Amino acid sequence: MVRIVGIDPGLRRTGWGVIESDGVRLSYVASGTVATDSGSQLSVRLAEIYEGLNSVLRTYQPTEAAVEQTFVNRDAAATLKLGQARGIALLVPALSGLGVAEYAPNAVKKTVTGNGHGDKAQIRAMLRILLPRAEPDSADSADALAIAITHAHMRRAARLQQKLKQNGLGGGRLAGAIS
Amino acid sequence: MVRIVGIDPGLRRTGWGVIESDGVRLSYVASGTVATDSGSQLSVRLAEIYEGLNSVLRTYQPTEAAVEQTFVNRDAAATLKLGQARGIALLVPALSGLGVAEYAPNAVKKTVTGNGHGDKAQIRAMLRILLPRAEPDSADSADALAIAITHAHMRRAARLQQKLKQNGLGGGRLAGAIS
């Protein structure tokens, strides 16, 4: 059994979602959003994200973490803001000794909806199927759950690949098996 | 007496410098560089910056903090990296309850060298005059000391301004007095 926290970082809203995987089935544990006050000092907002995520880790005790790779765009000021929030999202699980995987938004969409261009509605629809008990309170916590699901699939794929190797089978077959 | 930590954040090297100001004179306390291993996971490197700065705060117990505003450039990937490191630099003093001031690189250069385009050599030269005991171990720790000096000057200027206001004098005179 592995318990995974997925994090979708943002300075204004950081989504988080915790799921469990027994290697075959996924189950929903909890999800939520850490919101910060845009009127506060930047350092205070980052501390709020830190405290919020720390509290999630203390409460739900995940064993692995996955963070969405920030979409790097042309707006340098926005990229910087997101980078600062993302730094905290990567830091908090690392300080608790958790491995932190990173997934590009495309990889997450592809895992959850089957193609790299799935929109928010498609992600929500797949969440209802994969984690029927989930009630994400924001688009950010829905994304965070999708990231956690992506990590569960990726780590299972990596394990399968390892097993196939031990049995003298190539990885080529696996690509078909998990696609 | 105020004890100020200046921080020049970077993913590879984060410079820090601690100074004291009694409102008139500055004195050097300590400075150094937190370096991270570029071969490590991003989350681990951010945790190294966190631990390093935390240790500086525990050891030197500053009462205020100042962080350089990141230079936002056109390289979005570099901006994102810097943003992540900068998030940690803002977070650590905020978690200790310190106010965190931010200064643009130009403001720091102008304060320390007299114009906004002072180069690294000029900053070093002024450091030798303002903090003769300082022996920064890198360009980053030299910059961090320059940021701490900038904060000492800015807070003194703000206090003077307040006093002048209380005495019914405008702020216009002050601009001349501290330039």
Interface residues (C-beta under 8 A of the other chain):
Chain A: Q41 L42 S43 V44 L46 A47 Y50 A65 V67 T70 V72 N73 R74 A76 A77 T79 L80 K81 L82 G83 Q84 A85 R86 G87 I88 L90 L91 P93 A94 L95 G99 V100 E102
Chain B: Q41 L42 S43 V44 L46 A47 Y50 A65 V67 T70 V72 N73 R74 A76 A77 T79 L80 K81 L82 G83 Q84 A85 R86 G87 I88 L90 L91 P93 A94 L95 G99 V100 E102
